[in-house]
Amino acid sequence: MTCTSAAKLLFHDLAAYFTVQFEPPLGGGAEAGTRSGTMTGECVEITGVDTPIVVPFDGRPAVAAFVNGMRRLWPSALVGLDDGEGSPTTDFDHPSGFPARGELTFARDDAMDEHWAEHGYAAMSDGAGPVALFYTIHRDLVVDVDVTGQGGLSDGPLSGWTDVELALPEATTLTLVTHAPPAEDVFCAAILALLRETLGYRRAVGGKG
């Protein structure tokens, strides 16, 4: 078994039981997430809820599949891509065209785009809201996994584990940004489920599965 195969098996074990967490790099970065905000007096209220995910492979094919899934959900979607160095021209149907680091934004139509600009990550009257996905491809990434909270510590292949350090020769960090926590909102849960499906795993929102 190769190191990459072993990492994938360990990742899927972890995904079934725990929430993988990582700290964004200091000074920002794609996975840190650019935020929309609304003005309140002299303050800017930062909006949006992050769901961070780490996978042990180049996630660009999954990112491309996620884009296609969002376009099926919203046939008139406004999709933006920024690599931090300008706005590259990308054929969304071909994973090889995606940069190694990117910020994807999704608005259902012009009305949602205008709503986003005015209200930040806030749901519209039908419960849907704007979505963003930040991703970065890494080599030799080390990730600390927090398993001190909820998780299936009493059973399964990782029974008794208290914390985990993952050393991944190749990995992708992703942050999905929605208007509410997926565990508390049907629309946001559906978007997270779509992302997880494109990444090749499934899990009940807020728990294992």
Rosetta blueprint (number, residue, H / E / L):
1 M L
2 T L
3 C H
4 T H
5 S H
6 A H
7 A H
8 K H
9 L H
10 L H
11 F H
12 H H
13 D H
14 L H
15 A H
16 A H
17 Y H
18 F L
19 T L
20 V L
21 Q L
22 F L
23 E L
24 P L
25 P L
26 L L
27 G L
28 G L
29 G L
30 A H
31 E H
32 A H
33 G L
34 T L
35 R L
36 S L
37 G E
38 T E
39 M E
40 T E
41 G L
42 E L
43 C E
44 V E
45 E E
46 I E
47 T L
48 G L
49 V E
50 D E
51 T E
52 P E
53 I E
54 V E
55 V E
56 P L
57 F L
58 D L
59 G L
60 R H
61 P H
62 A H
63 V H
64 A H
65 A H
66 F H
67 V H
68 N H
69 G H
70 M H
71 R H
72 R H
73 L H
74 W L
75 P L
76 S L
77 A L
78 L E
79 V E
80 G E
81 L E
82 D E
83 D L
84 G L
85 E L
86 G L
87 S L
88 P L
89 T L
90 T L
91 D L
92 F L
93 D L
94 H L
95 P H
96 S H
97 G H
98 F L
99 P L
100 A L
101 R E
102 G E
103 E E
104 L E
105 T E
106 F E
107 A E
108 R L
109 D L
110 D H
111 A H
112 M H
113 D H
114 E H
115 H H
116 W H
117 A H
118 E H
119 H H
120 G L
121 Y L
122 A L
123 A L
124 M L
125 S L
126 D L
127 G L
128 A L
129 G L
130 P L
131 V E
132 A E
133 L E
134 F E
135 Y E
136 T E
137 I E
138 H E
139 R E
140 D E
141 L E
142 V E
143 V E
144 D E
145 V E
146 D E
147 V L
148 T L
149 G L
150 Q L
151 G L
152 G L
153 L L
154 S L
155 D L
156 G L
157 P L
158 L L
159 S L
160 G L
161 W L
162 T L
163 D E
164 V E
165 E E
166 L E
167 A E
168 L E
169 P E
170 E E
171 A E
172 T E
173 T E
174 L E
175 T E
176 L E
177 V E
178 T E
179 H L
180 A L
181 P L
182 P H
183 A H
184 E H
185 D L
186 V H
187 F H
188 C H
189 A H
190 A H
191 I H
192 L H
193 A H
194 L H
195 L H
196 R H
197 E H
198 T H
199 L H
200 G L
201 Y L
202 R L
203 R L
204 A L
205 V L
206 G L
207 G L
208 K L
209 G L
